Protein backbone atom coordinates (compact mmCIF):
# COMPACT_ATOMS: atom_id res chain seq x y z
CA UNK A 1 0.00 0.00 0.00
CA UNK A 2 1.44 3.40 -0.91
CA UNK A 3 1.69 6.13 1.72
CA UNK A 4 -0.87 8.17 -0.28
CA UNK A 5 -3.42 5.34 0.02
CA UNK A 6 -3.12 5.50 3.83
CA UNK A 7 -3.94 9.22 4.02
CA UNK A 8 -7.47 10.42 4.71
CA UNK A 9 -9.49 11.76 1.80
CA UNK A 10 -10.72 15.34 1.80
CA UNK A 11 -14.00 15.88 -0.05
CA UNK A 12 -15.02 19.49 -0.68
CA UNK A 13 -17.58 21.69 -2.42
CA UNK A 14 -16.82 25.25 -3.53
CA UNK A 15 -19.13 27.84 -5.12
CA UNK A 16 -18.34 31.11 -6.90
CA UNK A 17 -20.36 33.97 -8.33
CA UNK A 18 -19.31 36.85 -10.55
CA UNK A 19 -18.90 40.30 -9.02
CA UNK A 20 -19.82 43.63 -10.67
CA UNK A 21 -16.64 43.48 -12.79
CA UNK A 22 -17.38 39.92 -13.92
CA UNK A 23 -14.61 38.36 -11.82
CA UNK A 24 -15.20 35.07 -10.00
CA UNK A 25 -15.47 35.43 -6.23
CA UNK A 26 -15.74 32.46 -3.89
CA UNK A 27 -18.98 32.72 -1.93
CA UNK A 28 -19.08 29.25 -0.35
CA UNK A 29 -16.31 26.89 0.59
CA UNK A 30 -14.36 24.95 0.22
CA UNK A 31 -16.54 23.06 2.69
CA UNK A 32 -15.72 19.51 3.77
CA UNK A 33 -18.29 16.82 2.98
CA UNK A 34 -18.77 13.35 4.49
CA UNK A 35 -18.83 11.47 1.18
CA UNK A 36 -18.27 11.93 -2.53
CA UNK A 37 -21.95 11.19 -3.17
CA UNK A 38 -23.03 13.95 -0.77
CA UNK A 39 -20.58 16.42 -2.32
CA UNK A 40 -21.95 15.75 -5.81
CA UNK A 41 -25.55 15.99 -4.59
CA UNK A 42 -24.90 19.34 -2.87
CA UNK A 43 -22.98 20.71 -5.86
CA UNK A 44 -25.74 19.75 -8.29
CA UNK A 45 -28.30 21.41 -6.03
CA UNK A 46 -26.36 24.69 -6.14
CA UNK A 47 -25.94 24.97 -9.92
CA UNK A 48 -29.17 26.94 -10.45
CA UNK A 49 -28.23 29.50 -7.80
CA UNK A 50 -24.55 30.18 -8.60
CA UNK A 51 -22.33 30.83 -11.60
CA UNK A 52 -19.68 28.22 -10.82
CA UNK A 53 -19.82 25.04 -8.70
CA UNK A 54 -17.25 22.31 -8.12
CA UNK A 55 -16.99 19.21 -5.93
CA UNK A 56 -13.65 17.45 -5.63
CA UNK A 57 -11.70 15.01 -3.50
CA UNK A 58 -8.05 14.34 -2.75
CA UNK A 59 -5.94 12.53 -0.22
CA UNK A 60 -4.27 14.78 2.32
CA UNK A 61 -2.14 14.94 5.41
CA UNK A 62 -3.49 18.19 6.81
CA UNK A 63 -1.12 18.15 9.80
CA UNK A 64 1.88 18.16 7.46
CA UNK A 65 0.25 20.36 4.82
CA UNK A 66 0.63 17.66 2.15
CA UNK A 67 -2.15 17.34 -0.43
CA UNK A 68 -2.56 14.97 -3.35
CA UNK A 69 -3.85 15.94 -6.77
CA UNK A 70 -7.55 16.87 -6.75
CA UNK A 71 -10.05 14.65 -8.55
CA UNK A 72 -13.06 16.59 -9.86
CA UNK A 73 -16.30 14.81 -8.94
CA UNK A 74 -18.69 17.39 -10.44
CA UNK A 75 -18.20 20.76 -12.09
CA UNK A 76 -20.60 23.32 -13.54
CA UNK A 77 -18.96 26.35 -15.13
CA UNK A 78 -15.29 27.22 -15.43
CA UNK A 79 -13.72 27.22 -11.98
CA UNK A 80 -10.26 28.51 -11.11
CA UNK A 81 -7.60 25.88 -10.38
CA UNK A 82 -8.07 23.98 -7.13
CA UNK A 83 -4.95 24.35 -5.00
C-alpha positions as CSV (number, residue, x, y, z in Angstrom):
1,X,0.0,0.0,0.0
2,X,1.4,3.4,-0.9
3,X,1.7,6.1,1.7
4,X,-0.9,8.2,-0.3
5,X,-3.4,5.3,0.0
6,X,-3.1,5.5,3.8
7,X,-3.9,9.2,4.0
8,X,-7.5,10.4,4.7
9,X,-9.5,11.8,1.8
10,X,-10.7,15.3,1.8
11,X,-14.0,15.9,0.0
12,X,-15.0,19.5,-0.7
13,X,-17.6,21.7,-2.4
14,X,-16.8,25.2,-3.5
15,X,-19.1,27.8,-5.1
16,X,-18.3,31.1,-6.9
17,X,-20.4,34.0,-8.3
18,X,-19.3,36.9,-10.6
19,X,-18.9,40.3,-9.0
20,X,-19.8,43.6,-10.7
21,X,-16.6,43.5,-12.8
22,X,-17.4,39.9,-13.9
23,X,-14.6,38.4,-11.8
24,X,-15.2,35.1,-10.0
25,X,-15.5,35.4,-6.2
26,X,-15.7,32.5,-3.9
27,X,-19.0,32.7,-1.9
28,X,-19.1,29.2,-0.3
29,X,-16.3,26.9,0.6
30,X,-14.4,24.9,0.2
31,X,-16.5,23.1,2.7
32,X,-15.7,19.5,3.8
33,X,-18.3,16.8,3.0
34,X,-18.8,13.3,4.5
35,X,-18.8,11.5,1.2
36,X,-18.3,11.9,-2.5
37,X,-21.9,11.2,-3.2
38,X,-23.0,13.9,-0.8
39,X,-20.6,16.4,-2.3
40,X,-22.0,15.7,-5.8
41,X,-25.6,16.0,-4.6
42,X,-24.9,19.3,-2.9
43,X,-23.0,20.7,-5.9
44,X,-25.7,19.8,-8.3
45,X,-28.3,21.4,-6.0
46,X,-26.4,24.7,-6.1
47,X,-25.9,25.0,-9.9
48,X,-29.2,26.9,-10.4
49,X,-28.2,29.5,-7.8
50,X,-24.6,30.2,-8.6
51,X,-22.3,30.8,-11.6
52,X,-19.7,28.2,-10.8
53,X,-19.8,25.0,-8.7
54,X,-17.3,22.3,-8.1
55,X,-17.0,19.2,-5.9
56,X,-13.6,17.5,-5.6
57,X,-11.7,15.0,-3.5
58,X,-8.1,14.3,-2.8
59,X,-5.9,12.5,-0.2
60,X,-4.3,14.8,2.3
61,X,-2.1,14.9,5.4
62,X,-3.5,18.2,6.8
63,X,-1.1,18.1,9.8
64,X,1.9,18.2,7.5
65,X,0.3,20.4,4.8
66,X,0.6,17.7,2.2
67,X,-2.1,17.3,-0.4
68,X,-2.6,15.0,-3.4
69,X,-3.8,15.9,-6.8
70,X,-7.5,16.9,-6.8
71,X,-10.1,14.7,-8.6
72,X,-13.1,16.6,-9.9
73,X,-16.3,14.8,-8.9
74,X,-18.7,17.4,-10.4
75,X,-18.2,20.8,-12.1
76,X,-20.6,23.3,-13.5
77,X,-19.0,26.3,-15.1
78,X,-15.3,27.2,-15.4
79,X,-13.7,27.2,-12.0
80,X,-10.3,28.5,-11.1
81,X,-7.6,25.9,-10.4
82,X,-8.1,24.0,-7.1
83,X,-4.9,24.3,-5.0
